[in-house]
Amino acid sequence: MDPKDPDHSRHWYVVHTRSQKELLAASLLEERLDVAVYLPEALQPYRGEMRLRPLFPRYLFVHADLAATPASAFDSIPVVL
């Protein structure tokens, strides 16, 4: 149970982003819409070295109350599709 959300009005949603813009989308969503964002990452080989890369490319998870933050507000973020 989330102490900041006593009435359980927040739910998890999947957000589709532009290619390789997951980090930018996550920061803009947190900054502009004040929602919690989860971007799972995993170490993957990239050009001979291990780097953190999104586990689900082009997708991230948002914990939001759509009554307080309407779905249309997500359209105002330029890298969210």
Secondary structure, DSSP 8 states (H G I E B T S, - for coil): --TT-TT---EEEEEEB-TT-HHHHHHHIIIII--EEE--EEEEEETTEEEEEESSTTEEEEEE-TTTS-HHHHTTSTTB-
